[in-house]
Protein backbone atom coordinates (compact mmCIF):
# COMPACT_ATOMS: atom_id res chain seq x y z
CA UNK A 1 0.00 0.00 0.00
CA UNK A 2 1.25 3.49 -0.84
CA UNK A 3 2.28 5.65 2.10
CA UNK A 4 -0.58 7.89 3.20
CA UNK A 5 0.27 11.57 2.78
CA UNK A 6 -2.23 14.09 4.08
CA UNK A 7 -2.14 17.87 3.61
CA UNK A 8 -2.49 19.25 7.14
CA UNK A 9 -3.91 22.57 5.89
CA UNK A 10 -6.65 20.94 3.82
CA UNK A 11 -7.45 18.42 6.55
CA UNK A 12 -8.22 21.33 8.90
CA UNK A 13 -10.75 23.02 6.59
CA UNK A 14 -14.29 23.03 7.97
CA UNK A 15 -17.17 21.49 6.06
CA UNK A 16 -20.16 23.90 6.20
CA UNK A 17 -23.17 22.69 8.16
CA UNK A 18 -25.40 22.83 5.08
CA UNK A 19 -23.08 20.47 3.26
CA UNK A 20 -22.81 18.16 6.26
CA UNK A 21 -26.59 17.89 6.32
CA UNK A 22 -26.51 16.95 2.65
CA UNK A 23 -23.82 14.33 3.31
CA UNK A 24 -25.98 12.91 6.11
CA UNK A 25 -28.82 12.54 3.63
CA UNK A 26 -26.41 10.84 1.24
CA UNK A 27 -25.30 8.08 3.63
CA UNK A 28 -28.84 7.58 4.93
CA UNK A 29 -30.06 7.18 1.35
CA UNK A 30 -27.30 4.68 0.54
CA UNK A 31 -28.14 2.57 3.59
CA UNK A 32 -31.86 2.68 2.76
CA UNK A 33 -31.60 1.88 -0.95
CA UNK A 34 -29.01 -0.89 -0.56
CA UNK A 35 -30.49 -2.29 2.70
CA UNK A 36 -27.09 -2.40 4.44
CA UNK A 37 -26.19 -1.67 8.07
CA UNK A 38 -23.48 0.94 7.47
CA UNK A 39 -22.71 3.74 5.05
CA UNK A 40 -19.88 6.09 6.03
CA UNK A 41 -17.89 9.13 5.01
CA UNK A 42 -14.43 8.96 6.56
CA UNK A 43 -12.01 11.90 6.91
CA UNK A 44 -8.29 11.49 7.31
CA UNK A 45 -5.78 13.71 9.13
CA UNK A 46 -2.00 13.29 9.16
CA UNK A 47 -2.26 10.88 12.12
CA UNK A 48 -5.81 9.55 12.27
CA UNK A 49 -8.89 8.54 10.35
CA UNK A 50 -12.31 9.66 11.63
CA UNK A 51 -15.95 8.63 11.13
CA UNK A 52 -17.04 12.00 9.75
CA UNK A 53 -20.59 11.08 8.70
CA UNK A 54 -22.50 7.84 9.36
CA UNK A 55 -25.88 6.51 8.28
CA UNK A 56 -28.36 6.97 11.10
CA UNK A 57 -29.96 3.50 10.89
CA UNK A 58 -29.86 1.60 14.17
CA UNK A 59 -27.83 -1.26 12.68
CA UNK A 60 -24.80 0.99 12.15
CA UNK A 61 -22.07 -0.14 14.55
CA UNK A 62 -19.79 2.85 13.98
CA UNK A 63 -19.83 5.94 16.22
CA UNK A 64 -19.83 9.47 14.84
CA UNK A 65 -16.47 11.10 15.52
CA UNK A 66 -14.83 7.75 16.25
CA UNK A 67 -11.10 7.94 15.43
CA UNK A 68 -8.51 5.30 14.70
CA UNK A 69 -4.78 5.47 14.21
CA UNK A 70 -3.48 4.91 10.72
CA UNK A 71 -1.79 1.63 9.86
CA UNK A 72 -4.35 -0.53 11.71
CA UNK A 73 -5.55 -2.43 8.60
CA UNK A 74 -8.89 -0.68 8.25
CA UNK A 75 -10.42 -1.18 4.80
CA UNK A 76 -10.43 2.58 4.23
CA UNK A 77 -6.66 2.84 4.70
CA UNK A 78 -6.14 0.83 1.53
CA UNK A 79 -8.56 3.05 -0.40
CA UNK A 80 -6.74 6.14 0.87
CA UNK A 81 -3.31 4.71 0.13
CA UNK A 82 -4.12 3.48 -3.38
CA UNK A 83 -6.79 6.10 -4.20
CA UNK A 84 -8.75 3.33 -5.93
CA UNK A 85 -11.94 1.40 -5.31
CA UNK A 86 -11.66 -1.47 -2.85
CA UNK A 87 -14.19 -4.33 -2.94
CA UNK A 88 -14.13 -7.00 -0.22
CA UNK A 89 -17.10 -9.42 -0.55
CA UNK A 90 -16.18 -11.44 2.55
CA UNK A 91 -13.14 -10.60 4.69
CA UNK A 92 -13.45 -13.88 6.57
CA UNK A 93 -12.41 -15.69 3.39
CA UNK A 94 -9.47 -13.39 2.71
CA UNK A 95 -6.37 -13.72 4.96
CA UNK A 96 -5.46 -10.12 4.13
CA UNK A 97 -8.49 -8.81 6.02
CA UNK A 98 -9.43 -11.42 8.59
CA UNK A 99 -7.76 -9.39 11.39
CA UNK A 100 -9.12 -5.99 10.34
CA UNK A 101 -10.76 -3.89 13.11
CA UNK A 102 -13.79 -3.66 10.82
CA UNK A 103 -14.15 -7.45 10.96
CA UNK A 104 -14.07 -7.24 14.76
CA UNK A 105 -17.16 -5.02 14.47
CA UNK A 106 -18.88 -7.63 12.33
CA UNK A 107 -18.50 -5.74 9.04
CA UNK A 108 -17.13 -8.44 6.74
CA UNK A 109 -18.14 -6.92 3.36
CA UNK A 110 -16.89 -3.56 2.12
CA UNK A 111 -16.90 -1.33 -0.93
CA UNK A 112 -15.21 2.06 -0.77
CA UNK A 113 -14.05 4.90 -3.00
CA UNK A 114 -11.55 7.71 -2.33
CA UNK A 115 -12.59 11.33 -1.79
CA UNK A 116 -10.03 13.89 -2.94
CA UNK A 117 -9.60 17.64 -2.91
CA UNK A 118 -9.34 19.45 -6.28
CA UNK A 119 -5.56 19.37 -5.81
CA UNK A 120 -5.66 15.57 -5.89
CA UNK A 121 -4.77 15.30 -2.21
CA UNK A 122 -6.78 12.91 -0.10
CA UNK A 123 -9.82 13.94 2.00
CA UNK A 124 -10.98 10.45 2.98
CA UNK A 125 -13.44 7.85 1.70
CA UNK A 126 -17.11 7.13 1.09
CA UNK A 127 -17.94 3.50 1.77
CA UNK A 128 -20.66 0.93 2.34
CA UNK A 129 -20.36 -2.08 4.64
CA UNK A 130 -22.38 -5.21 5.34
CA UNK A 131 -22.38 -7.83 8.07
CA UNK A 132 -23.10 -10.57 5.52
CA UNK A 133 -21.29 -11.65 2.37
CA UNK A 134 -22.00 -8.98 -0.25
CA UNK A 135 -20.46 -8.70 -3.71
CA UNK A 136 -22.12 -5.27 -4.10
CA UNK A 137 -23.94 -5.21 -7.41
CA UNK A 138 -23.03 -2.97 -10.32
CA UNK A 139 -26.03 -0.82 -9.38
CA UNK A 140 -24.71 -0.40 -5.83
CA UNK A 141 -21.22 0.51 -7.01
CA UNK A 142 -22.57 2.94 -9.62
CA UNK A 143 -24.69 4.63 -6.95
CA UNK A 144 -21.67 4.89 -4.65
CA UNK A 145 -19.61 6.41 -7.49
CA UNK A 146 -22.35 8.93 -8.21
CA UNK A 147 -22.38 10.09 -4.60
CA UNK A 148 -18.58 10.17 -4.62
CA UNK A 149 -18.80 12.68 -7.47
CA UNK A 150 -21.41 14.76 -5.65
CA UNK A 151 -19.29 15.02 -2.50
CA UNK A 152 -16.20 15.93 -4.51
CA UNK A 153 -18.20 18.82 -6.02
CA UNK A 154 -18.68 19.98 -2.44
CA UNK A 155 -14.96 19.64 -1.76
CA UNK A 156 -14.33 21.83 -4.81
CA UNK A 157 -16.67 24.44 -3.32
CA UNK A 158 -14.95 24.29 0.08
CA UNK A 159 -11.52 24.56 -1.50
CA UNK A 160 -12.53 27.46 -3.75
CA UNK A 161 -14.23 29.27 -0.87
CA UNK A 162 -11.06 28.93 1.18
CA UNK A 163 -8.97 30.28 -1.67
CA UNK A 164 -11.35 33.22 -2.05
CA UNK A 165 -11.13 34.04 1.64
CA UNK A 166 -7.36 34.25 1.38
CA UNK A 167 -7.64 36.49 -1.68
CA UNK A 168 -10.56 38.52 -0.22
CA UNK A 169 -12.66 37.81 -3.31
CA UNK A 170 -16.37 38.02 -2.69
CA UNK A 171 -17.94 38.96 -5.99
CA UNK A 172 -21.61 38.34 -6.78
CA UNK A 173 -20.60 36.21 -9.75
CA UNK A 174 -18.67 33.80 -7.53
CA UNK A 175 -21.64 33.46 -5.18
CA UNK A 176 -23.95 32.73 -8.10
CA UNK A 177 -21.60 30.07 -9.46
CA UNK A 178 -21.42 28.33 -6.09
CA UNK A 179 -25.20 28.45 -5.74
CA UNK A 180 -25.60 27.06 -9.25
CA UNK A 181 -23.29 24.16 -8.40
CA UNK A 182 -25.28 23.44 -5.25
CA UNK A 183 -28.60 23.65 -7.11
CA UNK A 184 -27.25 21.31 -9.78
CA UNK A 185 -26.12 18.90 -7.07
CA UNK A 186 -29.54 18.95 -5.41
CA UNK A 187 -31.24 18.19 -8.72
CA UNK A 188 -28.90 15.24 -9.36
CA UNK A 189 -29.65 13.49 -6.06
CA UNK A 190 -31.80 10.36 -6.69
CA UNK A 191 -34.46 11.55 -4.25
CA UNK A 192 -37.05 14.33 -4.26
CA UNK A 193 -35.64 17.54 -2.82
CA UNK A 194 -38.07 20.25 -1.81
CA UNK A 195 -38.46 23.61 -0.09
CA UNK A 196 -41.71 24.43 1.68
CA UNK A 197 -43.02 27.56 3.38
CA UNK A 198 -43.58 27.53 7.14
CA UNK A 199 -47.31 28.18 6.78
CA UNK A 200 -50.33 26.04 7.67
CA UNK A 201 -50.43 24.49 4.21
CA UNK A 202 -46.64 23.96 3.95
CA UNK A 203 -46.83 25.66 0.55
CA UNK A 204 -44.37 24.12 -1.90
CA UNK A 205 -41.80 26.71 -3.01
CA UNK A 206 -39.48 24.35 -4.88
CA UNK A 207 -39.51 20.65 -5.70
CA UNK A 208 -37.07 18.71 -7.87
CA UNK A 209 -37.88 16.93 -11.12
CA UNK A 210 -37.65 13.53 -9.40
CA UNK A 211 -41.18 14.04 -8.09
CA UNK A 212 -42.42 13.19 -11.59
CA UNK A 213 -40.75 9.77 -11.65
CA UNK A 214 -41.92 9.11 -8.08
CA UNK A 215 -45.57 10.20 -8.24
CA UNK A 216 -46.21 11.16 -11.85
CA UNK A 217 -46.76 14.88 -11.15
CA UNK A 218 -44.52 17.60 -12.59
CA UNK A 219 -42.80 20.14 -10.33
CA UNK A 220 -44.97 22.84 -11.92
CA UNK A 221 -48.15 20.99 -10.91
CA UNK A 222 -46.92 20.57 -7.34
CA UNK A 223 -45.96 24.24 -6.99
CA UNK A 224 -49.11 25.67 -8.61
CA UNK A 225 -51.32 23.36 -6.52
CA UNK A 226 -49.57 22.82 -3.18
CA UNK A 227 -52.44 20.80 -1.82
CA UNK A 228 -51.88 18.05 -4.36
CA UNK A 229 -49.10 16.34 -2.39
CA UNK A 230 -51.07 16.23 0.86
CA UNK A 231 -54.11 15.04 -1.08
CA UNK A 232 -52.08 12.11 -2.48
CA UNK A 233 -51.09 11.03 1.04
CA UNK A 234 -52.87 7.87 2.16
CA UNK A 235 -55.92 8.83 4.29
CA UNK A 236 -54.70 6.66 7.17
CA UNK A 237 -51.35 8.50 7.22
CA UNK A 238 -52.46 12.13 6.78
CA UNK A 239 -52.95 12.93 10.45
CA UNK A 240 -49.54 11.46 11.32
CA UNK A 241 -47.90 13.59 8.61
CA UNK A 242 -49.80 16.72 9.66
CA UNK A 243 -48.70 16.29 13.27
CA UNK A 244 -45.06 15.71 12.26
CA UNK A 245 -45.04 18.88 10.13
CA UNK A 246 -46.69 20.98 12.86
CA UNK A 247 -44.24 19.68 15.48
CA UNK A 248 -41.27 20.57 13.25
CA UNK A 249 -42.66 24.06 12.61
CA UNK A 250 -43.22 24.78 16.30
CA UNK A 251 -40.13 23.13 17.78
CA UNK A 252 -37.74 23.93 14.88
CA UNK A 253 -36.53 20.33 15.18
CA UNK A 254 -35.86 18.11 12.14
CA UNK A 255 -38.80 16.30 10.57
CA UNK A 256 -38.56 12.54 10.02
CA UNK A 257 -41.63 10.63 8.95
CA UNK A 258 -42.59 7.56 6.89
CA UNK A 259 -45.94 7.45 5.14
CA UNK A 260 -47.77 6.21 2.05
CA UNK A 261 -48.70 8.21 -1.03
CA UNK A 262 -50.72 7.38 -4.12
CA UNK A 263 -49.02 8.07 -7.43
CA UNK A 264 -50.92 9.39 -10.41
CA UNK A 265 -52.02 5.90 -11.47
CA UNK A 266 -53.24 4.93 -8.00
CA UNK A 267 -50.30 2.77 -6.95
CA UNK A 268 -49.03 3.14 -3.40
CA UNK A 269 -45.52 4.46 -2.79
CA UNK A 270 -43.87 4.43 0.62
CA UNK A 271 -42.03 7.67 1.40
CA UNK A 272 -39.44 8.59 4.00
CA UNK A 273 -39.55 12.35 4.51
CA UNK A 274 -36.60 14.06 6.21
CA UNK A 275 -36.46 17.85 6.52
CA UNK A 276 -34.90 20.67 8.53
CA UNK A 277 -36.11 24.14 9.42
CA UNK A 278 -33.79 26.69 7.76
CA UNK A 279 -32.84 29.97 9.43
CA UNK A 280 -31.23 33.05 7.92
CA UNK A 281 -28.09 34.78 9.28
CA UNK A 282 -30.16 36.68 11.84
CA UNK A 283 -31.74 33.50 13.18
CA UNK A 284 -35.16 34.12 11.66
CA UNK A 285 -37.06 31.11 10.32
CA UNK A 286 -37.09 30.98 6.53
CA UNK A 287 -38.44 27.67 5.25
CA UNK A 288 -38.43 23.90 5.48
CA UNK A 289 -35.91 22.04 3.28
CA UNK A 290 -36.13 18.32 2.88
CA UNK A 291 -35.68 15.06 0.99
CA UNK A 292 -38.33 12.50 0.09
CA UNK A 293 -36.93 8.99 -0.40
CA UNK A 294 -38.79 6.18 -2.15
CA UNK A 295 -38.63 3.29 0.36
CA UNK A 296 -41.37 1.22 -1.31
CA UNK A 297 -39.11 -1.74 -2.06
CA UNK A 298 -37.82 -1.85 1.50
CA UNK A 299 -41.35 -1.70 2.93
CA UNK A 300 -42.60 -4.38 0.56
CA UNK A 301 -39.77 -6.66 1.66
CA UNK A 302 -40.65 -5.99 5.31
CA UNK A 303 -44.35 -6.70 4.75
CA UNK A 304 -43.65 -9.86 2.77
CA UNK A 305 -41.24 -11.20 5.36
CA UNK A 306 -43.76 -10.44 8.12
CA UNK A 307 -46.54 -12.17 6.17
CA UNK A 308 -44.29 -15.13 5.31
CA UNK A 309 -43.27 -15.54 8.95
CA UNK A 310 -46.92 -15.45 10.02
CA UNK A 311 -47.85 -18.13 7.49
CA UNK A 312 -44.93 -20.34 8.55
CA UNK A 313 -46.01 -19.98 12.18
CA UNK A 314 -49.51 -21.14 11.22
CA UNK A 315 -48.07 -24.11 9.35
CA UNK A 316 -45.78 -25.19 12.19
CA UNK A 317 -48.67 -24.89 14.66
CA UNK A 318 -50.76 -27.28 12.51
CA UNK A 319 -53.39 -24.64 11.75
CA UNK A 320 -56.21 -25.63 9.38
CA UNK A 321 -55.51 -25.21 5.64
CA UNK A 322 -58.32 -22.62 5.07
CA UNK A 323 -56.86 -20.43 7.81
CA UNK A 324 -53.37 -20.63 6.27
CA UNK A 325 -54.65 -19.83 2.77
CA UNK A 326 -56.63 -16.83 4.01
CA UNK A 327 -53.55 -15.54 5.84
CA UNK A 328 -51.57 -15.72 2.58
CA UNK A 329 -54.27 -13.84 0.66
CA UNK A 330 -54.81 -11.16 3.29
CA UNK A 331 -51.08 -10.58 3.61
CA UNK A 332 -50.90 -9.62 -0.08
CA UNK A 333 -54.03 -7.47 0.10
CA UNK A 334 -52.80 -5.56 3.14
CA UNK A 335 -49.62 -4.69 1.29
CA UNK A 336 -51.53 -3.83 -1.92
CA UNK A 337 -55.03 -2.51 -1.12
CA UNK A 338 -55.95 -2.23 -4.82
CA UNK A 339 -55.55 -6.00 -5.25
CA UNK A 340 -58.20 -8.66 -4.65
CA UNK A 341 -56.63 -12.10 -4.33
CA UNK A 342 -57.80 -15.69 -4.44
CA UNK A 343 -56.46 -19.22 -4.04
CA UNK A 344 -58.19 -22.04 -5.90
CA UNK A 345 -57.32 -25.72 -5.38
CA UNK A 346 -57.58 -28.60 -7.82
CA UNK A 347 -59.87 -31.45 -6.77
CA UNK A 348 -58.51 -34.99 -6.30
CA UNK A 349 -59.22 -35.80 -9.93
CA UNK A 350 -57.23 -32.79 -11.08
CA UNK A 351 -60.15 -31.62 -13.26
CA UNK A 352 -61.96 -28.93 -11.29
CA UNK A 353 -61.02 -25.86 -9.26
CA UNK A 354 -62.42 -25.49 -5.76
CA UNK A 355 -62.56 -22.33 -3.63
CA UNK A 356 -59.67 -22.04 -1.20
CA UNK A 357 -59.55 -18.45 -0.01
CA UNK A 358 -60.89 -15.23 -1.56
CA UNK A 359 -62.14 -13.00 1.30
CA UNK A 360 -62.36 -9.82 -0.82
CA UNK A 361 -64.21 -11.24 -3.82
CA UNK A 362 -68.05 -11.20 -3.83
CA UNK A 363 -69.57 -14.39 -2.42
CA UNK A 364 -71.76 -14.89 -5.51
CA UNK A 365 -68.62 -14.81 -7.66
CA UNK A 366 -66.85 -17.38 -5.48
CA UNK A 367 -69.89 -19.66 -5.61
CA UNK A 368 -70.08 -19.34 -9.40
CA UNK A 369 -66.50 -20.48 -10.01
CA UNK A 370 -66.39 -23.15 -7.29
CA UNK A 371 -66.10 -26.50 -9.03
CA UNK A 372 -65.42 -25.05 -12.50
CA UNK A 373 -63.71 -27.42 -14.92
CA UNK A 374 -60.21 -26.40 -15.98
CA UNK A 375 -59.38 -25.98 -19.64
CA UNK A 376 -57.94 -23.69 -22.29
CA UNK A 377 -60.02 -20.52 -22.39
CA UNK A 378 -61.64 -21.07 -18.97
CA UNK A 379 -60.81 -17.64 -17.59
CA UNK A 380 -57.36 -16.92 -16.17
CA UNK A 381 -57.29 -19.57 -13.43
CA UNK A 382 -58.86 -22.41 -15.41
CA UNK A 383 -56.39 -21.82 -18.22
CA UNK A 384 -53.40 -21.47 -15.85
CA UNK A 385 -54.27 -24.72 -14.09
CA UNK A 386 -54.78 -26.52 -17.41
CA UNK A 387 -51.61 -25.28 -19.15
CA UNK A 388 -49.42 -25.07 -16.01
CA UNK A 389 -48.42 -21.57 -17.17
CA UNK A 390 -48.93 -18.06 -15.88
CA UNK A 391 -51.91 -16.29 -17.48
CA UNK A 392 -52.04 -12.49 -17.54
CA UNK A 393 -55.34 -10.94 -18.58
CA UNK A 394 -55.11 -7.14 -18.41
CA UNK A 395 -58.63 -6.48 -19.72
CA UNK A 396 -61.24 -9.13 -18.87
CA UNK A 397 -63.95 -7.67 -21.09
CA UNK A 398 -61.85 -7.92 -24.26
CA UNK A 399 -59.96 -11.17 -23.67
CA UNK A 400 -61.16 -14.39 -25.35
CA UNK A 401 -60.40 -16.51 -22.25
CA UNK A 402 -63.10 -14.57 -20.40
CA UNK A 403 -65.75 -14.45 -23.13
CA UNK A 404 -68.08 -16.92 -21.31
CA UNK A 405 -67.60 -15.13 -17.98
CA UNK A 406 -67.66 -11.44 -18.94
CA UNK A 407 -71.08 -10.80 -17.44
CA UNK A 408 -70.10 -12.49 -14.16
CA UNK A 409 -66.88 -10.49 -13.95
CA UNK A 410 -68.71 -7.26 -14.77
CA UNK A 411 -71.27 -7.89 -12.03
CA UNK A 412 -68.41 -8.53 -9.59
CA UNK A 413 -66.64 -5.33 -10.72
CA UNK A 414 -63.53 -7.09 -11.94
CA UNK A 415 -61.41 -5.59 -14.74
CA UNK A 416 -58.18 -7.62 -14.76
CA UNK A 417 -56.99 -11.02 -13.54
CA UNK A 418 -53.47 -12.43 -13.35
CA UNK A 419 -53.14 -16.10 -12.40
CA UNK A 420 -50.11 -18.20 -11.44
CA UNK A 421 -50.15 -22.01 -11.05
CA UNK A 422 -49.40 -23.35 -7.56
CA UNK A 423 -47.04 -26.26 -8.07
CA UNK A 424 -45.73 -29.10 -5.93
CA UNK A 425 -41.99 -29.65 -5.59
CA UNK A 426 -42.31 -32.11 -8.49
CA UNK A 427 -43.95 -29.44 -10.67
CA UNK A 428 -47.47 -30.87 -10.45
CA UNK A 429 -50.28 -28.27 -10.48
CA UNK A 430 -52.06 -28.06 -7.12
CA UNK A 431 -54.15 -24.97 -7.80
CA UNK A 432 -53.81 -21.30 -8.68
CA UNK A 433 -53.08 -17.99 -7.01
CA UNK A 434 -54.77 -15.01 -8.68
CA UNK A 435 -54.67 -11.24 -8.37
CA UNK A 436 -57.71 -9.25 -9.53
CA UNK A 437 -58.14 -5.51 -10.06
CA UNK A 438 -61.34 -3.54 -10.44
CA UNK A 439 -59.95 -1.73 -13.48
CA UNK A 440 -57.91 -2.74 -16.52
CA UNK A 441 -54.40 -3.30 -15.18
CA UNK A 442 -51.01 -4.33 -16.57
CA UNK A 443 -48.60 -5.99 -14.12
CA UNK A 444 -45.22 -4.43 -13.41
CA UNK A 445 -42.03 -6.46 -13.00
CA UNK A 446 -42.52 -6.17 -9.24
CA UNK A 447 -46.07 -7.55 -9.60
CA UNK A 448 -44.75 -10.57 -11.50
CA UNK A 449 -42.17 -11.24 -8.77
CA UNK A 450 -44.94 -10.91 -6.16
CA UNK A 451 -47.30 -13.40 -7.82
CA UNK A 452 -44.46 -15.91 -8.26
CA UNK A 453 -43.38 -15.60 -4.62
CA UNK A 454 -46.89 -15.97 -3.25
CA UNK A 455 -47.65 -19.00 -5.43
CA UNK A 456 -44.41 -20.56 -4.18
CA UNK A 457 -45.35 -19.84 -0.57
CA UNK A 458 -48.84 -21.29 -1.11
CA UNK A 459 -47.35 -24.52 -2.42
Secondary structure, DSSP 8 states (H G I E B T S, - for coil): -------HHHHT----HHHHHHHHHHHHHHHHHHT-SEEEEEEE-SSEEEEEEE--STT----TT-EEESSS--HHHHHHHHTS-EEES-GGG-TTTTT-HHHHTT--EEEEEEEE-TTS-EEEEEEEEESS-----HHHHHHHHHHHHHHHHHHHHHHHHHHHHHHT---HHHHHHHHHHHHHHHHHSSSEEEEE-SSTT--EEEE-THHHHHHS--HHHHHH-THHHHHTB-TTTHHHHHHHHHHHHHH---EEEEEEEE-TTS-EEEEEEEEEEEE-TTS-EEEEEEEEEE-HHHHHHHHHHHHHHHHHHHHHTT--HHHHHHHHHHHHHHH-TT-EEEEEEE-TTSSEEEEEE-TTS-HHHHHHHTTEE--TTSHHHHHHHHHTS-EEES-GGG-GGGGGGHHHHHHHT--EEEEEEEE-TTS-EEEEEEEEESS-----HHHHHHHHHHHHHH-
